[in-house]
Amino acid sequence: DMNKNKLCNLLDVGGGAGLILKGVADYLRKKGLKVNKNALDLSKDMINITKKNNPDLKKFYLASIKDTNFKNKEINLCLLIDVIEHIPQPEEALKEVKRISKYALIKVPLERNFLDDIINLFTFNKMNKMRKEQLGHINYFNVFKIRRLIKKFGYIECENYTNSWELYLSRKKRISFIKKLYYYPRWHLSKILSKISLALSAFFFLDFYVALIRCKEFDNN
């Protein structure tokens, strides 16, 4: 909804090294937009890495996305890339995103897929416990659950899946033989299913969901 030469305020939430922030800003600038980069994170170390990779960073905030000082709809695009699965009470975070942002770009892992649910069932939730300990994931989604959550706060303008099996198969030289025996069958099956439907593949096997959201008007609810 932006004309060329108009200022676009970007906010990267929990963006790690800030590489996606850099990529999105570069893309928008090529489209003729002026971009202000902002970053928000709970980790001072990650903010410092983001600043290093984005020397043109306008402002950074060592804060929680649940409570910010931005004005209503001050942000044109909020980046929530691999963030929601880490946040306690994600509804509170998305309520604040709705208040401060016009649009949001969201990416989450779909860890409530058929295969992983079966594994968790027969291993007493071992896989999810491992994800919590090693990755800090506390929220687990399938596509239906993440859509329901998003629709409370915005409208899905477009959505897609990342075809994660392509990345994994491209790394075959760096994977041990034992891991190949474990992972390759599911990756190849995912590849076959994705030719029928990306959603079908994501239903059975791990993939990532990406959506561009037009945030609803803020109404304090």
N, C-alpha and C positions, 0 to 999 in steps of 0.2 A: 504493500500500500504506500510505498515511498517513491517520490520522484527523484530523478537524478539531481545531485548536488545538495540533497537534503541530508541533514545530520541524522545518523543512526546510532543510538546508544545501545551498545552490547553489554550484557552482563554474563560472565562465565561463573557458574556456581560449582564449587568443588571440582574445578577443571584440571587438577593435577599439574602437569608441566605447562599448561596453557597452549599446547600445540593446536588443539581444535579451535580455540579462540583465535589464534593467529590465522589458521586456514580460512575460517568463516569471514574474518575481517578482510583478508586479502581478496576473497571472492567478491564481497560486497563492493570493495573499492574498484575492482575491475569493472563492476557494473555501473560505476560512476557515482557511488554514494560516498559521503564523508562519514567516517566511523570514529566513534569514541569507544575505547576499550575500557571495561571495568571488570574487576575480578573480586570474588568473594569466596573465602575459605576459612575453615576453622584452624588450619595449620599455617603457622608463620613460615615454616620451611617451604611449603608448597607455593605460598604467595611469592617468596623470594625467587623460586625457580620460574614461576610464571612471569615475573618482572624481567628476569634474565632473557627469556625467550620472546618477550614482548616489550622492548624498550620504549615503545610509544604508549604503554599502558597509562591511561589517564588517572584512574584512581583504583585503589585496592582496599578491601574491607576485611578485617579479621573479625568475622561475625558469623552468626547463624542466618540462614535464609528464612527462618521462621519469624524473624523480627529485624527489619531493616529500616533505614532512615530515608529511603527513596520516596519521592512524591508519587502520588497515584498516576499510573501509566507513564512514568518517566522513562522506563526502559522499552525500547522498540522490540528487542529480541533477547530472551533469557535462555541461556544454554544450560540444560540439565542432562549432561551426558554421563551415564553410569553413576547416577547420584541417588535416585529415589530409593533404590534397594538398600541404601545405607542409613536412611533417615528414620528415626523413631517418629511415629505419628506423621506420615507423609502428607496427610490431608492438611495439616497446619502449614507445612511448607508450600504446598500448592495454593493454598488460600492467599498467602503473601505474594506468591508469583502472580496470581490473578490480579492482585491489587496494584502491583508496581509495573506489570508488563502488558504490552499489547499482544505479543506473540511469545511462544516458548517452543524450543526444540528439545524433545525428550528422547532419550535412548535408555532402554532397560533390558537386562537379560531375561529371557523367558525360561526360568528354571523350574516352573511347574509344568513340564512337558511329560508326556506319557512314560517315556523310558526312565527319566529321573524320579518320577513319582513311584514307579514300580521298585526301583532300587531303594528308595527311602523306606518304602513299605516293608521290605524284607530285610533291611539292615537297621531298623529302629531309628530312622531319620539320620543315618550316619553322614550322608552326603551334605545335607543342609547344615549339620553341625560343623562339618569341615569348612563349608563356605563361610559360616559365621566366624570361625576361629582364624582362618587364613585370609579371607577377603573382606570381612566385616559386613557381610550381607545379613540383613535381618528381615527383609521383606522379599517374598518370593511370588513371582507373577506368571500367569499365562496371559494370552492375548485378551481374553475376556475380562479378566480382573483389572488389567492396566487400562483398558478402554473405559470400564465403569468408573475407575478413579478419575481419569482425565475428564470425562464428560461432566463431572460435578463442577469443574472449574473452567472448561473451555470447549471449543468446537474443533474437531479433528479436520484440518484442512487437507492433509495428505498423510499417508502412512506406508511403511514398507518394512522389509526384513533385511538383515545384513548378509544373508547367505554365509554364515560363519564357517561352514564346511570348506569353502574355497580357500580361506586363510589357513585353516588347519592342514589341508592337503598340500598347500604350497610349502609347508614347513617340514616335509617328510624327512629331509636329510638331518634335521635336528632332533628327531624323535627316536627314542630307543626301540629296539625290536619288540620288547614286551609291550610297550605302550602302543605300538602299531597294531599288534594283535588285538588289543583292547578297543582302540578307538577307530581304526580304519573301517570296520564293517558299518558302524553307525554313520560315519562321515559319507561313505559311498551310498548308503541307503538314503541319507538326507539329500544327497545330490540327485538321486533318481526321483525322489518325491518332489523336490523343488521344481522339476521340469513340468510336473502336473500342477502344483500349487505351492507357493512359498508358505502360505498359511498351513497347509497340510504337513509340510516338512517340519514347521515350527511346533505343530501340535505333538508330533512324535519325538522330536529331538531338539536339543538345545540350539536356540538361535537368539538373535537380538531384535527387538522391536524399536522402530524409529518413527516418530510422529511430529509433524508441525502443528502446533496448537494455536488457534486464535482465542485469546483469553476473554472470558466474559467480563462484562462491566462489574466493577467492584461494588458490592451492596452490603458489605459487612456480614454476609452469611456464608 
